[in-house]
Amino acid sequence: MVKAFNELTTITAETDGHLTLYISYSGEPVTQERPRARVIWKSHKIIMWDPCASFKNKLKGSIKKSLHDIGLTNLPLFSTSKVQIELEFGVKTDNKDLDNLEKLIMDVLTKIVYSDDVKVVKKNSAKINAPGGGYTSVAINLL
């Protein structure tokens, strides 16, 4: 078992014939919001942006750094294999949709853990009440 910590994430990798990766971070889970659009009337353009992009980039950077710290530098880790993913979201309030919590994490893990989310063939997710503080836990392994 190898473990890495940084300011945002904790990563644990276990190998017992195949790699199992555990990723966790503290703090209220963030949901994937709908893309936003703005019309620029003078130039007749529409500008689209992802309101979660800043958080996604911060989380991606943190995960990449932790993986690098434990010697996993060849990304994506599971480029050709099918994977199973287990997600657990501890939320302070129950007003977040589970599918939007999943979308953000699935987007963040693309190109880092798997080449495309079509590689995820089995997924288990749970949203639980965590009044003391939010968290996100992810377990990924090969099938």
DSSP file with accessible surface (Angstrom, degrees, kcal/mol):
  #  RESIDUE AA STRUCTURE BP1 BP2  ACC     N-H-->O    O-->H-N    N-H-->O    O-->H-N    TCO  KAPPA ALPHA  PHI   PSI    X-CA   Y-CA   Z-CA
    1    1 A M              0   0  151      0, 0.0     2,-0.4     0, 0.0    13,-0.2   0.000 360.0 360.0 360.0 134.4    0.0    0.0    0.0
    2    2 A V  E     -A   13   0A  69     11,-2.4    11,-2.6     2,-0.0     2,-0.4  -0.971 360.0-167.8-123.9 140.1    1.3    3.5   -0.9
    3    3 A K  E     -A   12   0A 112     -2,-0.4     2,-0.3     9,-0.2     9,-0.2  -0.970   7.6-175.6-132.4 143.8   -0.3    6.7    0.3
    4    4 A A  E     -A   11   0A   8      7,-2.5     7,-2.6    -2,-0.4     2,-0.4  -0.999   4.7-168.6-137.6 140.2    0.1   10.4   -0.6
    5    5 A F  E     +A   10   0A 132     -2,-0.3     2,-0.3     5,-0.2     5,-0.2  -0.939  12.5 159.9-121.9 149.2   -1.4   13.5    1.0
    6    6 A N        -     0   0   32      3,-1.7    56,-0.0    -2,-0.4    -2,-0.0  -0.857  59.3 -70.0-148.9-168.4   -1.5   17.1   -0.2
    7    7 A E  S    S+     0   0  147     -2,-0.3     3,-0.1     1,-0.2    55,-0.0   0.734 126.5  15.8 -62.5 -20.0   -3.6   20.1    0.6
    8    8 A L  S    S+     0   0   32      1,-0.2    18,-0.5    50,-0.1     2,-0.3   0.774 118.8  39.4-121.0 -43.1   -6.8   18.7   -1.1
    9    9 A T  E     - B   0  25A   0     16,-0.2    -3,-1.7    53,-0.1     2,-0.4  -0.779  49.1-152.0-121.1 157.6   -6.6   15.0   -1.6
   10   10 A T  E     -AB   5  24A  37     14,-2.5    14,-2.2    -2,-0.3     2,-0.4  -0.996  20.3-168.6-120.2 131.9   -5.5   11.7   -0.1
   11   11 A I  E     -AB   4  23A   0     -7,-2.6    -7,-2.5    -2,-0.4     2,-0.4  -0.980   6.8-176.6-124.7 132.8   -4.6    8.9   -2.5
   12   12 A T  E     -AB   3  22A  17     10,-2.5    10,-3.0    -2,-0.4     2,-0.4  -0.996   5.0-166.7-126.8 133.7   -4.0    5.3   -1.5
   13   13 A A  E     -AB   2  21A   8    -11,-2.6   -11,-2.4    -2,-0.4     2,-0.4  -0.984   5.2-174.8-121.7 129.9   -2.9    2.7   -4.0
   14   14 A E  E     - B   0  20A  69      6,-2.5     6,-2.7    -2,-0.4     2,-0.5  -0.965   6.2-163.0-122.0 141.2   -3.0   -1.0   -3.2
   15   15 A T  E     + B   0  19A 106     -2,-0.4     4,-0.2     4,-0.2    -2,-0.0  -0.986  25.7 152.7-127.1 121.1   -1.8   -3.8   -5.4
   16   16 A D  S    S-     0   0  119      2,-1.5     3,-0.1    -2,-0.5    -1,-0.0  -0.468  97.5 -43.4-135.8  59.0   -2.8   -7.5   -4.9
   17   17 A G  S    S+     0   0   86      0, 0.0     2,-0.3     0, 0.0    -2,-0.1   0.002 139.1  35.5  98.8 -27.7   -2.4   -8.7   -8.4
   18   18 A H  S    S-     0   0   75     -4,-0.0    -2,-1.5   124,-0.0     2,-0.4  -0.978  92.7 -94.7-150.0 162.0   -4.1   -5.5   -9.8
   19   19 A L  E     -B   15   0A  30     -2,-0.3   123,-0.7    -4,-0.2     2,-0.4  -0.607  29.9-173.3 -84.8 131.0   -4.2   -1.9   -8.8
   20   20 A T  E     -BC  14 141A   9     -6,-2.7    -6,-2.5    -2,-0.4     2,-0.5  -0.995  11.4-159.0-119.0 130.2   -7.0   -0.5   -6.6
   21   21 A L  E     -BC  13 140A   0    119,-3.0   119,-2.8    -2,-0.4     2,-0.5  -0.921   6.7-166.8-116.0 131.0   -7.0    3.3   -6.2
   22   22 A Y  E     -BC  12 139A  90    -10,-3.0   -10,-2.5    -2,-0.5     2,-0.4  -0.979   7.6-178.0-117.3 127.8   -8.7    5.2   -3.4
   23   23 A I  E     +BC  11 138A   7    115,-2.8   115,-3.0    -2,-0.5     2,-0.3  -0.986   8.2 166.2-125.2 132.9   -9.1    8.9   -3.7
   24   24 A S  E     -BC  10 137A  41    -14,-2.2   -14,-2.5    -2,-0.4     2,-0.3  -0.992  11.2-179.7-144.3 153.6  -10.7   11.1   -0.9
   25   25 A Y  E     -BC   9 136A  13    111,-2.0   111,-2.3    -2,-0.3     2,-0.2  -0.987  23.3-125.9-150.0 148.6  -11.0   14.7    0.0
   26   26 A S  E     + C   0 135A 104    -18,-0.5   109,-0.3    -2,-0.3     2,-0.1  -0.612  63.0  67.9 -90.5 155.6  -12.7   16.6    2.8
   27   27 A G  S    S-     0   0   34    107,-2.8    63,-0.2    -2,-0.2    -2,-0.1  -0.290  93.5 -48.3 115.4 156.0  -15.2   19.4    2.3
   28   28 A E        -     0   0   50    106,-0.2    63,-0.1    -2,-0.1   108,-0.1  -0.356  67.9-109.7 -58.8 126.0  -18.7   19.7    1.0
   29   29 A P        -     0   0    0      0, 0.0     2,-0.4     0, 0.0    -1,-0.1  -0.299  30.0-132.8 -58.7 145.3  -19.0   17.8   -2.3
   30   30 A V        -     0   0   43     71,-0.1     2,-0.3    -3,-0.1    75,-0.2  -0.836  13.7-140.3-103.4 136.6  -19.4   20.0   -5.4
   31   31 A T        -     0   0   31     -2,-0.4     2,-0.6    73,-0.1    70,-0.2  -0.650  23.3-108.3 -93.3 153.3  -22.1   19.3   -8.0
   32   32 A Q        -     0   0   22     68,-2.0     2,-0.2    -2,-0.3    71,-0.1  -0.707  40.2-153.8 -77.5 117.9  -21.6   19.7  -11.7
   33   33 A E        -     0   0   81     -2,-0.6    19,-0.2     1,-0.1     3,-0.1  -0.541  25.0 -90.0 -89.5 162.8  -23.6   22.7  -12.7
   34   34 A R        -     0   0  204     -2,-0.2    -1,-0.1     1,-0.1    18,-0.0  -0.379  51.9 -95.6 -67.4 146.3  -25.1   23.3  -16.1
   35   35 A P        -     0   0   86      0, 0.0     2,-0.3     0, 0.0    15,-0.2  -0.280  40.8-134.2 -59.1 149.9  -22.9   25.2  -18.6
   36   36 A R  E     -F   49   0B  99     13,-2.9    13,-2.2    -3,-0.1     2,-0.3  -0.780  16.3-159.5-107.7 153.4  -23.6   28.9  -18.7
   37   37 A A  E     -F   48   0B  62     -2,-0.3     2,-0.4    11,-0.2    11,-0.2  -0.963   7.0-170.8-133.3 148.5  -23.9   31.1  -21.8
   38   38 A R  E     -F   47   0B 154      9,-1.9     9,-3.1    -2,-0.3     2,-0.5  -0.996  17.1-139.0-138.7 134.4  -23.6   34.8  -22.5
   39   39 A V  E     -F   46   0B  59     -2,-0.4     2,-0.8     7,-0.2     7,-0.2  -0.809   4.0-156.2 -96.6 128.8  -24.5   36.6  -25.7
   40   40 A I  E  >> -F   45   0B  48      5,-3.2     5,-1.6    -2,-0.5     4,-1.0  -0.903  11.1-168.1-100.6 102.5  -22.2   39.4  -26.9
   41   41 A W  T  45S+     0   0  199     -2,-0.8     3,-0.3     1,-0.2    -1,-0.2   0.876  78.2  55.5 -65.4 -39.7  -24.6   41.4  -29.0
   42   42 A K  T  45S+     0   0  206      1,-0.2    -1,-0.2     2,-0.1    -2,-0.0   0.893 120.8  29.6 -63.0 -40.2  -22.1   43.6  -30.8
   43   43 A S  T  45S-     0   0   55     -3,-0.2    -1,-0.2     2,-0.1    -2,-0.2   0.433 103.0-127.2 -99.7  -0.5  -20.1   40.7  -32.2
   44   44 A H  T  <5 +     0   0  163     -4,-1.0     2,-0.3    -3,-0.3    -3,-0.2   0.890  62.0 138.7  57.1  43.4  -23.1   38.3  -32.4
   45   45 A K  E   < -F   40   0B 133     -5,-1.6    -5,-3.2     2,-0.0     2,-0.5  -0.866  47.6-144.9-118.1 153.1  -21.2   35.6  -30.4
   46   46 A I  E     -F   39   0B 114     -2,-0.3     2,-0.5    -7,-0.2    -7,-0.2  -0.978  13.5-156.2-115.3 127.0  -22.2   33.3  -27.7
   47   47 A I  E     -F   38   0B  83     -9,-3.1    -9,-1.9    -2,-0.5     2,-0.4  -0.907   9.1-165.0-105.4 126.0  -19.7   32.5  -25.0
   48   48 A M  E     +F   37   0B 118     -2,-0.5     2,-0.3   -11,-0.2   -11,-0.2  -0.862  11.6 171.8-108.5 144.4  -20.1   29.2  -23.1
   49   49 A W  E     -F   36   0B 117    -13,-2.2   -13,-2.9    -2,-0.4     3,-0.0  -0.992  33.9-121.9-150.6 157.3  -18.3   28.4  -19.9
   50   50 A D    >   -     0   0   47     -2,-0.3     3,-1.8   -15,-0.2     4,-0.3  -0.883  15.6-155.2 -97.5 114.9  -18.3   25.7  -17.1
   51   51 A P  T 3  S+     0   0   45      0, 0.0     3,-0.2     0, 0.0     4,-0.2   0.696  95.2  51.6 -66.9 -13.9  -19.0   27.3  -13.7
   52   52 A C  T 3> S+     0   0    5    -19,-0.2     4,-2.6     1,-0.2     5,-0.2   0.370  77.6 104.1 -99.2   3.2  -17.2   24.4  -12.1
   53   53 A A  H <> S+     0   0   35     -3,-1.8     4,-2.7     1,-0.2     5,-0.2   0.877  77.2  52.6 -57.4 -41.2  -14.0   24.6  -14.2
   54   54 A S  H  > S+     0   0   99     -4,-0.3     4,-2.0    -3,-0.2    -1,-0.2   0.944 113.2  42.8 -62.5 -47.1  -11.9   26.3  -11.4
   55   55 A F  H  > S+     0   0   50     -4,-0.2     4,-2.7     2,-0.2     5,-0.2   0.922 113.7  52.5 -65.7 -42.4  -12.7   23.6   -8.9
   56   56 A K  H  X S+     0   0   21     -4,-2.6     4,-3.0     1,-0.2    -2,-0.2   0.927 110.3  47.9 -58.7 -46.0  -12.3   20.8  -11.4
   57   57 A N  H  X S+     0   0  103     -4,-2.7     4,-2.4    -5,-0.2    -1,-0.2   0.897 111.8  49.9 -64.0 -39.5   -8.8   22.1  -12.4
   58   58 A K  H  X S+     0   0  126     -4,-2.0     4,-2.1    -5,-0.2    -2,-0.2   0.936 113.9  45.0 -63.8 -44.6   -7.8   22.4   -8.8
   59   59 A L  H  X S+     0   0    2     -4,-2.7     4,-2.6     2,-0.2     5,-0.2   0.920 112.3  51.6 -67.9 -41.6   -8.9   18.8   -8.0
   60   60 A K  H  X S+     0   0   61     -4,-3.0     4,-2.7    -5,-0.2     5,-0.2   0.931 111.0  48.4 -58.7 -46.6   -7.3   17.4  -11.2
   61   61 A G  H  X S+     0   0   40     -4,-2.4     4,-2.3     1,-0.2    -1,-0.2   0.904 111.5  49.8 -61.5 -40.4   -4.0   19.1  -10.3
   62   62 A S  H  X S+     0   0    2     -4,-2.1     4,-2.3     2,-0.2    -2,-0.2   0.918 112.2  46.9 -65.2 -43.5   -4.2   17.8   -6.7
   63   63 A I  H  X S+     0   0    3     -4,-2.6     4,-2.7     2,-0.2     5,-0.2   0.937 112.2  50.0 -65.5 -45.2   -4.9   14.2   -7.9
   64   64 A K  H  X S+     0   0  104     -4,-2.7     4,-2.5    -5,-0.2    -2,-0.2   0.917 111.1  49.7 -58.9 -43.0   -2.1   14.3  -10.5
   65   65 A K  H  X S+     0   0  101     -4,-2.3     4,-2.5    -5,-0.2    -1,-0.2   0.936 111.8  47.8 -63.1 -45.0    0.4   15.6   -7.9
   66   66 A S  H  X S+     0   0    0     -4,-2.3     4,-1.2     2,-0.2    -2,-0.2   0.911 112.1  49.3 -63.8 -42.0   -0.6   12.8   -5.4
   67   67 A L  H  <>S+     0   0    0     -4,-2.7     5,-2.8     1,-0.2     3,-0.5   0.922 111.3  49.9 -62.6 -41.7   -0.3   10.1   -8.1
   68   68 A H  H ><5S+     0   0  120     -4,-2.5     3,-1.7    -5,-0.2    -2,-0.2   0.909 105.5  57.9 -61.6 -41.3    3.1   11.5   -9.1
   69   69 A D  H 3<5S+     0   0   79     -4,-2.5    -1,-0.2     1,-0.3    -2,-0.2   0.789 108.6  45.1 -61.9 -28.3    4.2   11.4   -5.4
   70   70 A I  T 3<5S-     0   0   27     -4,-1.2    -1,-0.3    -3,-0.5    -2,-0.2   0.295 125.2-100.6-100.1  10.9    3.5    7.7   -5.2
   71   71 A G  T < 5S+     0   0   54     -3,-1.7     2,-1.0     1,-0.2    -3,-0.2   0.579  81.9 129.3  89.6  10.2    5.2    6.9   -8.5
   72   72 A L      < +     0   0   43     -5,-2.8    -1,-0.2    -6,-0.2    -2,-0.1  -0.787  18.8 140.1 -99.0  93.3    2.1    6.6  -10.7
   73   73 A T        +     0   0   87     -2,-1.0     2,-1.2    -5,-0.1    -1,-0.2   0.550  37.4  93.5-112.9 -13.1    3.1    9.0  -13.6
   74   74 A N  S    S-     0   0  139     -3,-0.2    -1,-0.1     3,-0.0    38,-0.0  -0.707  78.4-133.2 -87.4  94.2    1.9    7.1  -16.7
   75   75 A L  S    S+     0   0   56     -2,-1.2    38,-0.1     2,-0.1     2,-0.1  -0.763  81.2  41.6-103.9 146.9   -1.6    8.7  -17.1
   76   76 A P  S >  S-     0   0   30      0, 0.0     3,-0.6     0, 0.0    37,-0.3   0.545  75.2-156.7 -72.2 148.9   -4.3    7.7  -17.7
   77   77 A L  T 3  S+     0   0   34     35,-1.8     2,-0.6     1,-0.3    37,-0.2   0.900  89.1  32.8 -62.8 -45.1   -3.7    4.8  -15.2
   78   78 A F  B 3  S+g  114   0C   9     35,-3.5    37,-0.8     1,-0.2    -1,-0.3  -0.636  74.5 153.2-112.5  72.0   -6.3    2.5  -16.8
   79   79 A S  S <  S+     0   0   55     -3,-0.6    -1,-0.2    -2,-0.6    36,-0.1   0.834  77.9  17.8 -76.1 -31.5   -6.1    3.5  -20.4
   80   80 A T  S    S+     0   0  113     -3,-0.2     2,-0.2     2,-0.1    -1,-0.2   0.482 107.4  90.3-118.2  -4.5   -7.3    0.3  -22.0
   81   81 A S  S    S-     0   0   42      1,-0.0     2,-0.3    61,-0.0    -3,-0.1  -0.620  73.9-116.4 -98.6 154.5   -9.0   -1.6  -19.2
   82   82 A K        -     0   0  136     61,-0.2    61,-2.1    -2,-0.2     2,-0.3  -0.658  39.1-160.3 -81.9 142.3  -12.6   -1.6  -18.0
   83   83 A V  E     -eD 120 142A   0     36,-2.9    38,-2.2    -2,-0.3    39,-1.1  -0.867  18.9-141.8-128.5 159.1  -13.0   -0.3  -14.5
   84   84 A Q  E     -eD 122 141A  26     57,-3.0    57,-2.1    -2,-0.3     2,-0.4  -0.937  21.3-164.5-113.4 140.2  -15.4   -0.3  -11.6
   85   85 A I  E     -eD 123 140A   0     37,-2.4    39,-2.1    -2,-0.4     2,-0.4  -0.984   8.9-165.1-131.0 136.4  -15.9    2.9   -9.6
   86   86 A E  E     -eD 124 139A  89     53,-2.6    53,-2.4    -2,-0.4     2,-0.4  -0.993  11.9-170.0-120.0 128.1  -17.5    3.3   -6.2
   87   87 A L  E     -eD 125 138A   7     37,-3.0    39,-1.4    -2,-0.4     2,-0.4  -0.956   8.6-176.8-121.6 135.8  -18.4    6.8   -5.0
   88   88 A E  E     -eD 126 137A  79     49,-2.6    49,-2.6    -2,-0.4     2,-0.5  -0.992   5.3-168.0-133.1 127.1  -19.5    8.0   -1.6
   89   89 A F  E     -eD 127 136A   1     37,-2.7    39,-2.8    -2,-0.4     2,-0.7  -0.962   7.4-159.6-116.9 117.4  -20.6   11.6   -1.0
   90   90 A G  E     -eD 128 135A   0     45,-2.7    45,-1.8    -2,-0.5     2,-0.3  -0.878  22.0-174.9 -94.0 114.4  -21.0   12.8    2.6
   91   91 A V  E     -e  129   0A   1     37,-2.7    39,-3.3    -2,-0.7    42,-0.1  -0.866  31.4-148.3-116.3 146.0  -23.2   15.9    2.4
   92   92 A K  S    S+     0   0  112     -2,-0.3     2,-0.3    37,-0.2    -1,-0.1   0.826  90.8  30.3 -76.7 -35.4  -24.3   18.4    5.1
   93   93 A T  S    S-     0   0   71     37,-0.1     3,-0.4    36,-0.0    -1,-0.1  -0.917  75.4-132.2-124.8 156.1  -27.6   19.0    3.4
   94   94 A D  S    S+     0   0  128     -2,-0.3    35,-0.0     1,-0.2    33,-0.0   0.127  79.0 100.2 -94.4  22.3  -29.7   16.8    1.2
   95   95 A N        +     0   0  123      2,-0.1     2,-0.4     0, 0.0    -1,-0.2   0.221  57.5  96.4 -96.5  18.0  -30.3   19.3   -1.6
   96   96 A K  S    S-     0   0   38     -3,-0.4     2,-0.3   -66,-0.0    -5,-0.0  -0.912  73.7-124.6-110.5 134.3  -27.7   18.0   -4.0
   97   97 A D     >  -     0   0   96     -2,-0.4     4,-1.7     1,-0.1     3,-0.3  -0.573  12.0-139.8 -75.4 133.2  -28.6   15.6   -6.9
   98   98 A L  H  > S+     0   0   55     -2,-0.3     4,-2.6     1,-0.2     5,-0.2   0.896 101.4  56.2 -60.4 -40.1  -26.5   12.4   -6.8
   99   99 A D  H  > S+     0   0   75      1,-0.2     4,-2.3     2,-0.2    -1,-0.2   0.884 107.4  48.5 -64.2 -34.2  -26.1   12.4  -10.6
  100  100 A N  H  > S+     0   0   37     -3,-0.3   -68,-2.0     2,-0.2     4,-1.4   0.839 109.9  51.9 -75.3 -30.4  -24.6   15.9  -10.6
  101  101 A L  H  X S+     0   0    0     -4,-1.7     4,-1.5   -70,-0.2    -2,-0.2   0.932 112.3  47.1 -65.5 -44.0  -22.2   14.9   -7.8
  102  102 A E  H  X S+     0   0   28     -4,-2.6     4,-3.0     1,-0.2     5,-0.2   0.911 106.5  57.8 -62.3 -45.2  -21.2   11.9   -9.9
  103  103 A K  H  X S+     0   0   99     -4,-2.3     4,-2.5     1,-0.2    -1,-0.2   0.892 104.4  50.6 -56.3 -44.1  -20.7   13.9  -13.1
  104  104 A L  H  X S+     0   0    0     -4,-1.4     4,-2.2     2,-0.2    -1,-0.2   0.951 114.3  43.1 -61.9 -47.7  -18.2   16.3  -11.6
  105  105 A I  H  X S+     0   0    7     -4,-1.5     4,-2.4     2,-0.2    -2,-0.2   0.919 112.8  52.6 -65.9 -42.0  -16.0   13.4  -10.2
  106  106 A M  H  X S+     0   0   15     -4,-3.0     4,-1.1     1,-0.2    -1,-0.2   0.918 111.0  48.1 -61.0 -41.0  -16.3   11.4  -13.5
  107  107 A D  H  < S+     0   0   60     -4,-2.5     3,-0.4    -5,-0.2    -1,-0.2   0.915 110.8  50.8 -63.3 -43.9  -15.2   14.5  -15.5
  108  108 A V  H  < S+     0   0    1     -4,-2.2    -2,-0.2     1,-0.2    -1,-0.2   0.897 109.7  49.9 -63.0 -39.2  -12.2   15.1  -13.2
  109  109 A L  H >X>S+     0   0    2     -4,-2.4     4,-2.9    -5,-0.2     3,-1.7   0.705  84.9 107.3 -77.4 -17.5  -11.0   11.5  -13.4
  110  110 A T  B 3<5S+h  114   0C  26     -4,-1.1     5,-0.2    -3,-0.4     6,-0.1  -0.391  91.0  10.3 -64.3 134.5  -11.1   11.4  -17.2
  111  111 A K  T 345S+     0   0  132      3,-3.0    -1,-0.3     1,-0.1     4,-0.2   0.306 128.9  61.1  76.3  -5.9   -7.6   11.5  -18.7
  112  112 A I  T <45S+     0   0    2     -3,-1.7   -35,-1.8     2,-0.4    -2,-0.2   0.758 122.8   8.1-107.8 -53.8   -6.1   10.9  -15.2
  113  113 A V  T  <5S+     0   0    0     -4,-2.9   -35,-3.5     1,-0.3     2,-0.3   0.852 138.0  15.3 -98.1 -43.9   -7.5    7.5  -14.1
  114  114 A Y  B   <S-gh  78 110C   0     -5,-1.2    -3,-3.0   -37,-0.2    -2,-0.4  -0.933  70.3-125.6-131.1 155.7   -9.2    6.3  -17.3
  115  115 A S  S    S-     0   0   30    -37,-0.8     2,-0.3    -2,-0.3   -36,-0.1   0.833  93.9  -3.4 -70.4 -32.7   -9.0    7.5  -20.9
  116  116 A D  S >  S-     0   0   67     -6,-0.1     3,-2.3   -37,-0.1    -1,-0.2  -0.976  72.1-113.3-156.4 149.4  -12.7    8.0  -21.3
  117  117 A D  G >  S+     0   0   67     -2,-0.3     3,-1.3     1,-0.3    -2,-0.0   0.618 107.2  79.7 -70.8  -3.2  -15.6    7.4  -19.0
  118  118 A V  G 3  S+     0   0  105      1,-0.2    -1,-0.3     3,-0.0   -36,-0.0   0.727  81.4  68.9 -68.4 -17.8  -16.9    4.7  -21.4
  119  119 A K  G <  S+     0   0   59     -3,-2.3   -36,-2.9   -37,-0.1     2,-0.8   0.661  78.8  90.1 -71.1 -17.8  -14.2    2.6  -19.6
  120  120 A V  E <   +e   83   0A  23     -3,-1.3   -36,-0.2    -4,-0.2     3,-0.1  -0.740  46.7 162.0 -82.6 110.0  -16.4    2.7  -16.5
  121  121 A V  E     +     0   0A  79    -38,-2.2     2,-0.4    -2,-0.8   -37,-0.2   0.535  63.4  38.3-108.2 -10.4  -18.6   -0.3  -16.8
  122  122 A K  E     +e   84   0A 105    -39,-1.1   -37,-2.4     2,-0.0     2,-0.4  -0.986  64.6 175.2-142.6 131.8  -19.8   -0.6  -13.2
  123  123 A K  E     -e   85   0A  87     -2,-0.4     2,-0.4   -39,-0.2   -37,-0.2  -0.995  10.6-173.8-141.9 131.1  -20.6    2.2  -10.8
  124  124 A N  E     -e   86   0A  78    -39,-2.1   -37,-3.0    -2,-0.4     2,-0.3  -0.992  15.5-179.5-121.5 131.7  -22.0    2.2   -7.3
  125  125 A S  E     -e   87   0A  36     -2,-0.4     2,-0.3   -39,-0.2   -37,-0.2  -0.970   9.3-178.8-134.1 148.2  -22.8    5.6   -5.7
  126  126 A A  E     -e   88   0A  39    -39,-1.4   -37,-2.7    -2,-0.3     2,-0.5  -0.996  13.3-159.6-145.6 141.3  -24.2    6.7   -2.4
  127  127 A K  E     +e   89   0A  61     -2,-0.3     2,-0.3   -39,-0.2   -37,-0.2  -0.991  23.9 179.8-117.9 121.3  -25.1   10.1   -0.9
  128  128 A I  E     -e   90   0A  70    -39,-2.8   -37,-2.7    -2,-0.5     2,-0.4  -0.895  33.9-101.5-125.5 155.8  -25.2   10.1    2.9
  129  129 A N  E     +e   91   0A 118     -2,-0.3   -37,-0.2   -39,-0.2   -39,-0.1  -0.596  37.6 172.1 -75.7 124.9  -25.9   12.7    5.5
  130  130 A A    >   +     0   0   14    -39,-3.3     3,-1.5    -2,-0.4   -37,-0.1  -0.669   3.7 171.2-132.5  75.4  -22.7   14.0    7.1
  131  131 A P  T 3  S+     0   0  101      0, 0.0     3,-0.1     0, 0.0    -1,-0.1   0.785  75.4  60.4 -62.5 -23.8  -23.7   16.9    9.4
  132  132 A G  T 3  S-     0   0   86      1,-0.3     2,-0.2     0, 0.0   -40,-0.1   0.670 126.7 -39.2 -77.5 -16.8  -20.3   17.2   10.9
  133  133 A G    <   -     0   0   30     -3,-1.5    -1,-0.3   -42,-0.1     2,-0.1  -0.607  62.1-102.6 157.5 141.3  -18.6   17.9    7.6
  134  134 A G        +     0   0    6     -2,-0.2  -107,-2.8    -3,-0.1     2,-0.3  -0.325  36.8 168.4 -81.7 162.6  -18.7   16.8    4.0
  135  135 A Y  E     -CD  26  90A  58    -45,-1.8   -45,-2.7  -109,-0.3     2,-0.4  -0.977  24.6-140.9-161.6 164.1  -16.4   14.5    2.1
  136  136 A T  E     -CD  25  89A   0   -111,-2.3  -111,-2.0    -2,-0.3     2,-0.4  -0.999  16.2-173.5-133.5 131.0  -16.0   12.6   -1.1
  137  137 A S  E     -CD  24  88A  44    -49,-2.6   -49,-2.6    -2,-0.4     2,-0.4  -0.993   2.3-175.7-125.7 137.0  -14.5    9.0   -1.3
  138  138 A V  E     -CD  23  87A   9   -115,-3.0  -115,-2.8    -2,-0.4     2,-0.4  -0.996   7.2-171.0-133.2 134.0  -13.8    7.2   -4.6
  139  139 A A  E     -CD  22  86A  18    -53,-2.4   -53,-2.6    -2,-0.4     2,-0.4  -0.997   9.9-177.1-124.2 130.9  -12.5    3.6   -5.1
  140  140 A I  E     +CD  21  85A   0   -119,-2.8  -119,-3.0    -2,-0.4     2,-0.3  -0.993   9.0 159.1-130.5 131.2  -11.5    2.5   -8.6
  141  141 A N  E     -CD  20  84A  35    -57,-2.1   -57,-3.0    -2,-0.4  -121,-0.2  -0.977  39.2 -96.3-147.1 164.5  -10.3   -0.9   -9.7
  142  142 A L  E       D   0  83A  47   -123,-0.7   -59,-0.2    -2,-0.3  -124,-0.0  -0.436 360.0 360.0 -75.7 150.3  -10.0   -3.1  -12.8
  143  143 A L              0   0  115    -61,-2.1   -61,-0.2    -2,-0.1    -1,-0.0  -0.763 360.0 360.0-104.2 360.0  -12.6   -5.6  -13.8
